[in-house]
Every structure is written in C-alpha cells, then in structure tokens.
Amino acid sequence: MNVLKGQLRRVYETSVHYRRQWDELGWHPDDLRTPDDLRALPLTTKADYQRSLENSPSYGDFLAVPRDEVARVHFSSGTTGSPTPVCWTTKDLDRWADLYARAAHSQRVRPGDVYQCLFGFAWFVGGLGATLGYTKLGATVIPGGSGDTDRQIDTIFRYGTTAIGGTPSFLLHLADRARELGRPLADSPVRRVMVGGEPGGAVAATRALIEREWGARCFDGYGCLEFQPIAWECEAQAGGHLVEDFAHAEVLDPVTREPVPDGEPGVLVLTHLDKQACPLVRWWTGDIVVLDRSGCACGSTHARLAGGVRGRADDMLVVRGVNVFPSAVENVVRRTVGGLAEFRVVLDPALADPATGYPTALRLQVEAPSEGELPDRLATALRAELQVRAVVDVVAPGSLPRTTHKAQRVVRAPEREVSHRVP
C-alpha cells in the first residue's frame, strides 16, 4: 500500500496527463486509503495514450521524466494506426532485466545454460527484455530473432542451446521444418522453452504439442508493450505468477467494469508500482484472465493467472450466446487433429444472424492431407466441448500462412470464400 501511494504521488508530480486528470476530478494521491480507492480514477486506455501523442508529439504527455533521461524507446506494431512509443529510463531497463532473470530462474535456467532468443528485435519490445534478463542471470545468450529458420535449427544443435524463447506458432513452425531436415528438435539439447506473444503456451493441447516436438518443458510468459513483463510460469506450470511487486492488478467485468471475484474471468487492469519513464495508472490491457490466489508448489505467494491469458476482450466471439475465445478453439483443434497443422477461424457472413450480426456457428479452415471424417469429428468435438456448432473446411497442408510473430487465428472471409453450408 505504501509503495502504491508513493508511486501515485510521483506520478502526480511528474505526469502531465495524470496531474491534469486528477486535478479535474479533485483527487489527490493522499486520498488513497486502500487499494480499492483506485476505483475513483478513470481507466487508462490505448485511445487515451494515442490522443496524448496527438496533443503533445512525439512523446506525449504520459512521459514523466525529462527527455534526456529516456534510455530506450519501443513501439507498437502500428497495425491500428501510427506506431505508439513507450519509453524506459536506465532504472526501468535494469528493473526489466531483473524481472526477466527472475522468470528464467524460476524455470530452472542457470548460469552455463545457452539461451537462444527467437522473439523479434525490430521496433517492438520482442526479444530485448529476454536477452537482458538471461544475460543478467549468467546464461550464454544467442539473439537469433524470428527469422532464418534453417540457421536457427543449425545453431541449436551446433552451439548446444538448452533454453529457447519465442512465440508458440514460430516454435511449431521450427519443429515442422526440423523434421523435414531430418533433425527433430526433440533430439536437441533444449530442455526449457519459454513462450509468449500469443496464448498457445497456456493452451493445454498446444503446450503438449510443443513439449513433444521439442522434448522440453514449455512455460507460458505474458507481457505487453506497456508492462514488461506481467506474469510467467514457474517450474510448477500452474499459471503465470503476476509480478505483484512491479504492478498492482485488478480484474474487471468487461462490460460493467466492476471487479469480479477471484476465479471468475475478467479484463486485467494494471497500475505500475515503480515505472519511471511512462508510468500508467489503471491500464486497461484488454486481456481476459482468471486470478488464482491459492498457494503454489514453488512457494511464491504472488497470485497466478489460471490458464494464462484466455483471450482478448475484443477477440471474443459470441456464438448463439456462448462466449468463445480463439484459444479455446485451438485447444480442441490441437487435440482432435494432432500434428503441426495450421488452422484459423473464419468470420463468415453466411453464418451470421441477420438481425444481430453475431455468428450462429464457427467456420474453421484446418490443414490435413485428406478430408475423410475429420470435418465431422472436429465439429462434434467443438459442439461437445464449447457448445457451438461448426463448419469445418479441410485445406491442403502448407496452404495457410505461417508466421514468425503472432499467429492470426481469426480472419474475415473474402466475398469469394463465403460459405453456403449451414451446420
């Protein structure tokens, strides 16, 4: 509580955005008596951050240190507008490295391990936090990036890589290519895999597939541009531990924006506890999580995200009143189809309710050598486990796009591909 109040006082003194907002509300950090008092403050959204950049180019009025104290700037992907900058001071970078090192240590990575980072390095935060943290831990670090597939595989075997970091989709792509080359990754020295950037690491069937293909234990990690990192799994693999000494967490109903009980899904909202350059208060992550405060076998008392990030609030599909996240679909597909096949959910207007526009069924494209009974088998599994109907289209292996970054699991159907089948 004292740490939170101290951070809010510093934010009030240094952040143009928050000082203006709180003065307009007639609120001061000294008004904080319990963490629940934070609810008197508005949520901070990506739109708020982007508006501040328009009002005060190029760094915006969330910047809370003099410009010459900014040691690092990373950017959003810019897929929904101009790339958004987020800043770090030297102290922020040291903190980032400490947290990442702590994550790696909790997964039994030690000095002498060889860590190959397969996250991207250009513009976005990507692999830079990982390389900072594993270096601080004492591992040998190979910053491979998210390309050069054949070279990555050769490097793993040639240099005795024992720990890997990357997105689940890229790691499965590597495994597929390694099999083609006759060098299955299960025969490599890799024994620890930390994944992030997309929900696959917390999807049971995808985790099992990664562990089988790599012959290694797979740990889920979670962070975003604005908060690095947020949570990571320990050796117990029982959900990512929140960094509660770095960020104060709330979980809110995505519609009412009121707190939900522990164990119930809601949107994660975060407040920095010691960020210097761009501190954020009540940041709406948009990520659906379930908070678990029960004890963990590792001994940590930090709350965990049971099942990892369930999905994005804005990615949730409502199918005949049932809330469906792409990660839940992935779990069923991986278990039912098996192997390394790609898939995607297609938003098909032919399967939408004409009155509401909501889908009445899912349409999936799944790679398989032949159709056979797969469409019926997968549709039956989806109906049984998710209570939704599905149209399943089998497509040729290798026909769906691969990615070295985040897999796009939900796409809109081009007009020429609209289905006329009703399940």
C-alpha positions in Angstrom: 0.0 0.0 0.0 2.8 2.4 0.8 4.6 1.5 -2.4 1.4 2.2 -4.4 0.7 5.5 -2.7 4.4 6.6 -3.2 4.2 5.8 -6.9 0.9 7.7 -7.3 2.5 10.7 -5.6 5.4 10.6 -8.0 3.1 10.2 -11.0 1.1 13.2 -9.8 4.2 15.3 -9.6 5.7 14.3 -12.9 3.0 13.2 -15.3 1.2 16.0 -17.2 -1.6 13.7 -18.2 -2.4 12.4 -14.7 -1.9 15.6 -12.9 -4.4 17.3 -15.2 -6.9 14.5 -15.0 -6.7 14.2 -11.2 -7.0 17.9 -10.6 -10.1 18.0 -12.7 -11.5 15.1 -10.6 -10.5 16.9 -7.4 -8.5 13.8 -6.4 -5.0 13.6 -4.8 -2.8 10.5 -4.1 -3.2 11.3 -0.4 -6.9 10.4 -0.7 -5.8 6.8 -1.2 -6.6 4.8 1.9 -6.9 1.3 0.4 -6.2 -0.2 -3.0 -9.9 -0.2 -3.7 -9.8 3.6 -3.7 -8.1 3.4 -7.1 -11.6 2.8 -8.5 -12.3 6.5 -8.0 -9.9 7.0 -11.0 -10.8 6.5 -14.7 -9.3 3.6 -16.6 -6.5 4.4 -19.0 -6.9 3.0 -22.5 -4.8 2.8 -25.6 -7.0 5.5 -27.1 -6.1 7.8 -24.2 -2.4 7.2 -24.8 -2.7 7.8 -28.6 -4.6 11.1 -28.0 -1.8 12.3 -25.8 0.6 11.7 -28.6 -1.6 13.8 -30.9 -1.8 16.6 -28.4 2.0 16.5 -27.5 4.0 15.0 -30.3 6.2 12.9 -30.4 6.4 11.5 -26.8 3.0 12.5 -25.5 2.1 13.8 -22.0 2.3 10.4 -20.3 6.1 10.8 -20.3 7.1 11.5 -16.7 10.8 12.1 -16.9 12.9 14.7 -18.8 13.5 13.7 -22.4 17.3 13.3 -21.8 16.6 10.6 -19.2 14.9 8.4 -21.8 17.3 5.5 -22.4 15.1 3.3 -24.7 12.0 3.7 -26.9 10.0 0.8 -28.2 6.9 1.0 -30.4 3.6 -0.8 -31.0 3.2 -2.7 -34.3 1.1 0.2 -35.7 -1.4 -2.2 -37.2 -4.3 0.0 -36.0 -2.7 3.4 -36.6 0.6 5.1 -36.1 3.2 3.2 -34.1 2.9 4.1 -30.4 6.1 4.8 -28.5 6.7 3.7 -24.9 9.8 4.8 -23.0 12.2 3.4 -20.4 14.9 5.0 -18.2 18.1 3.2 -17.3 16.5 2.3 -14.0 13.4 0.9 -15.9 15.7 -1.2 -18.1 17.5 -2.6 -15.0 14.1 -3.5 -13.5 13.0 -5.2 -16.7 16.2 -7.3 -16.7 15.8 -8.3 -13.1 12.2 -9.4 -13.6 13.1 -11.5 -16.7 16.0 -13.0 -14.9 13.7 -14.0 -12.1 11.3 -15.6 -14.5 14.1 -17.7 -16.1 15.5 -18.7 -12.7 12.0 -19.9 -11.6 12.1 -22.2 -14.6 15.4 -23.7 -13.6 17.6 -21.8 -16.1 21.0 -21.3 -14.6 24.4 -19.8 -15.4 26.0 -22.0 -18.0 22.8 -22.6 -19.9 22.7 -21.4 -23.6 19.6 -19.3 -24.3 18.6 -18.7 -27.9 16.1 -15.9 -28.3 13.6 -16.3 -31.2 11.5 -13.3 -30.5 11.8 -10.4 -32.9 14.0 -7.5 -32.3 12.9 -4.7 -34.6 10.9 -1.8 -33.1 8.7 -3.8 -30.7 9.8 -5.0 -27.3 10.2 -8.5 -28.6 13.3 -10.2 -27.5 15.2 -7.4 -25.9 13.8 -7.9 -22.4 14.6 -11.6 -22.7 18.2 -11.0 -23.8 18.7 -8.5 -20.9 17.3 -10.9 -18.3 19.1 -14.1 -19.4 22.3 -12.2 -19.7 21.9 -10.9 -16.1 21.2 -14.4 -15.0 24.5 -15.5 -16.4 23.4 -17.6 -19.3 25.1 -17.5 -22.7 22.7 -15.6 -25.0 22.2 -16.0 -28.7 19.9 -13.3 -30.0 18.6 -15.2 -33.1 15.5 -13.2 -33.8 12.4 -14.5 -35.5 13.7 -15.5 -39.0 16.3 -17.6 -40.7 14.6 -20.9 -39.8 17.2 -23.3 -41.1 20.0 -21.3 -39.4 18.1 -21.3 -36.1 17.9 -25.1 -36.2 21.5 -25.5 -37.1 22.5 -23.1 -34.3 20.5 -25.0 -31.7 22.5 -28.2 -32.5 25.8 -26.6 -33.2 26.0 -24.4 -30.1 24.2 -26.7 -27.7 21.2 -24.4 -27.0 19.5 -25.5 -23.8 16.8 -22.8 -23.4 14.6 -21.2 -26.1 12.2 -18.3 -26.1 9.7 -17.5 -28.9 6.1 -17.5 -30.0 4.3 -20.8 -30.0 3.5 -20.5 -33.7 7.1 -19.9 -34.7 8.4 -22.7 -32.4 5.9 -25.2 -34.0 7.0 -23.9 -37.5 10.6 -24.6 -36.5 9.7 -28.1 -35.3 7.9 -28.8 -38.6 10.9 -27.6 -40.6 13.4 -29.5 -38.4 11.5 -32.8 -39.1 11.8 -32.1 -42.9 15.5 -31.6 -42.4 15.8 -34.9 -40.5 16.9 -33.1 -37.3 13.9 -33.5 -34.9 14.2 -30.9 -32.2 13.4 -33.5 -29.5 17.0 -34.8 -30.2 18.5 -31.3 -29.4 19.9 -30.2 -26.1 16.9 -27.8 -25.5 15.2 -28.6 -22.2 13.4 -25.3 -21.3 11.1 -23.4 -23.7 9.5 -20.1 -22.6 6.8 -18.9 -25.0 4.9 -15.6 -25.2 3.2 -13.2 -27.6 0.1 -15.4 -28.1 -2.0 -17.7 -25.9 -0.6 -21.1 -27.1 1.7 -21.7 -24.2 -1.3 -21.8 -21.8 -3.4 -23.9 -24.2 -3.1 -27.4 -22.9 -3.0 -29.2 -26.2 -0.6 -26.7 -27.8 1.7 -26.9 -24.8 1.7 -30.7 -25.0 2.5 -30.5 -28.7 5.4 -28.1 -28.1 6.8 -30.3 -25.3 6.5 -33.4 -27.6 8.2 -31.8 -30.6 10.9 -30.1 -28.6 11.5 -32.8 -25.9 11.4 -29.9 -23.4 9.2 -28.3 -20.8 7.2 -25.4 -22.0 6.5 -22.4 -19.8 4.0 -19.6 -20.6 5.0 -16.0 -20.3 2.9 -12.8 -20.6 3.7 -9.2 -21.2 2.7 -6.2 -23.3 4.4 -3.2 -24.7 3.3 -1.0 -21.8 4.1 -3.6 -19.0 7.1 -5.8 -19.3 6.8 -8.5 -18.1 3.4 -9.1 -16.4 3.5 -12.8 -15.5 5.4 -16.1 -16.1 5.0 -19.7 -15.1 7.3 -21.3 -12.6 8.5 -24.9 -12.6 5.0 -26.0 -11.4 3.4 -24.9 -14.7 0.3 -23.9 -12.8 -0.4 -20.5 -14.3 1.8 -17.4 -14.7 2.8 -15.6 -11.4 1.9 -11.9 -11.6 4.7 -9.5 -10.9 2.9 -8.0 -7.9 6.0 -6.1 -6.8 6.0 -4.3 -10.2 2.3 -3.8 -11.0 -0.9 -3.7 -8.9 -3.6 -5.8 -10.6 -7.4 -5.6 -10.8 -9.7 -7.9 -12.7 -12.9 -6.2 -14.0 -16.0 -7.3 -15.8 -15.5 -6.4 -19.5 -19.0 -4.8 -19.7 -19.8 -3.3 -16.3 -16.1 -2.7 -15.5 -16.8 -3.7 -11.9 -14.5 -6.0 -10.0 -15.1 -9.8 -10.4 -14.4 -12.4 -7.7 -11.2 -14.4 -7.8 -11.8 -17.4 -10.0 -14.0 -15.5 -12.4 -12.9 -14.3 -15.9 -12.4 -10.6 -16.4 -10.2 -8.0 -18.0 -6.8 -7.4 -16.4 -6.2 -3.8 -15.3 -2.7 -2.8 -14.2 -1.0 0.1 -12.3 2.7 0.5 -12.3 4.4 0.4 -8.9 7.8 1.7 -9.9 8.0 2.6 -13.6 9.8 5.8 -14.2 9.5 6.9 -17.8 5.9 6.2 -18.8 4.0 5.2 -15.6 0.4 4.1 -16.2 -2.5 4.0 -13.7 -5.4 1.6 -14.2 -4.2 0.5 -17.7 -7.0 -1.5 -19.5 -5.0 -4.4 -21.0 -8.0 -5.8 -22.8 -6.8 -9.3 -21.9 -9.2 -11.8 -20.3 -7.7 -13.6 -17.3 -8.8 -15.6 -14.2 -7.0 -14.7 -10.9 -5.9 -17.6 -8.6 -4.6 -16.6 -5.2 -4.2 -20.2 -3.9 -0.8 -21.4 -2.9 1.8 -22.7 -5.5 4.1 -25.6 -5.1 7.1 -23.3 -5.9 6.4 -21.3 -2.7 5.7 -18.0 -4.3 2.9 -16.0 -2.8 2.2 -14.0 -5.9 -1.2 -14.5 -7.5 -1.4 -16.6 -10.7 -3.3 -16.3 -13.9 -5.1 -19.7 -14.1 -5.0 -20.9 -17.7 -2.9 -17.9 -18.8 -4.5 -15.2 -20.9 -7.8 -16.6 -22.1 -8.1 -14.2 -25.0 -8.7 -10.5 -25.8 -11.9 -8.9 -24.8 -12.2 -7.6 -28.4 -11.4 -11.1 -29.9 -14.2 -12.9 -28.0 -16.8 -14.4 -30.3 -20.4 -14.7 -29.1 -21.9 -17.7 -30.9 -25.6 -18.1 -30.0 -25.0 -16.6 -26.6 -21.8 -18.7 -25.9 -18.6 -16.7 -25.3 -15.8 -18.4 -27.4 -12.1 -17.4 -27.4 -9.7 -18.5 -30.1 -7.5 -20.1 -27.5 -10.4 -22.5 -26.6 -10.9 -23.4 -30.2 -7.1 -24.0 -30.5 -7.2 -26.5 -27.6 -9.9 -28.6 -29.3 -8.2 -28.4 -32.7 -4.8 -29.4 -31.5 -6.2 -32.4 -29.5 -8.5 -33.6 -32.3 -6.4 -33.0 -35.4 -3.0 -33.6 -33.9 0.3 -32.9 -35.6 1.6 -29.5 -36.6 -1.3 -28.5 -38.9 -2.3 -24.8 -39.0 -5.9 -23.6 -38.6 -7.9 -20.4 -38.5 -11.4 -19.3 -37.6 -13.1 -17.5 -40.5 -15.8 -14.9 -39.8 -18.3 -15.9 -42.4 -21.3 -13.6 -43.1 -23.3 -16.6 -44.3 -23.2 -18.0 -40.8 -24.2 -14.8 -39.1 -27.6 -13.9 -37.6 -29.1 -11.3 -40.0 -30.7 -9.4 -37.1 -27.7 -9.1 -34.8 -24.7 -9.9 -37.0 -23.4 -12.3 -34.4 -22.2 -15.7 -35.7 -24.6 -18.6 -35.3 -21.7 -21.1 -35.9 -18.0 -21.2 -36.3 -16.3 -21.8 -39.6 -12.8 -23.3 -39.4 -10.2 -23.9 -42.0 -7.9 -26.8 -41.0 -4.9 -28.3 -42.8 -5.0 -32.0 -43.4 -3.7 -34.4 -46.1 -7.3 -35.5 -46.9 -10.8 -34.7 -45.7 -12.1 -38.1 -44.6 -14.1 -38.0 -41.4 -12.1 -35.0 -40.0 -14.8 -32.3 -40.5 -17.4 -34.3 -38.7 -15.1 -35.4 -35.9 -13.8 -31.9 -35.3 -17.3 -30.3 -35.5 -18.5 -32.9 -33.0 -15.7 -32.2 -30.6 -16.3 -28.4 -30.8 -20.0 -28.9 -30.1 -19.3 -31.2 -27.2 -16.6 -29.0 -25.5 -17.6 -25.5 -26.4 -21.3 -25.9 -27.1 -21.1 -24.3 -30.5 -21.8 -25.6 -34.0 -19.1 -25.5 -36.6 -18.5 -25.8 -40.3 -15.0 -27.3 -40.9 -13.2 -26.8 -44.2 -10.1 -29.0 -44.8 -7.4 -27.3 -46.8 -4.1 -28.6 -48.2 -1.1 -28.8 -45.8 1.0 -25.7 -46.1 -1.8 -23.6 -47.6 -2.5 -21.5 -44.6 0.0 -18.7 -43.8 2.8 -19.3 -41.3 4.1 -16.5 -39.1 7.3 -15.8 -37.2 5.5 -13.4 -35.0 1.9 -13.7 -33.7 -0.4 -16.1 -35.4 -3.7 -14.5 -36.7 -6.3 -17.0 -35.7 -9.4 -15.1 -36.6 -9.9 -13.6 -40.2 -12.8 -12.3 -42.2 -13.9 -14.3 -45.2 -13.3 -12.6 -48.5 -16.5 -12.4 -50.6 -15.4 -15.2 -52.9 -14.9 -17.6 -50.0 -18.3 -17.1 -48.3 -19.7 -20.4 -47.3 -23.2 -21.5 -48.1 -23.2 -24.5 -45.8 -25.2 -24.4 -42.6 -24.2 -26.8 -39.8 
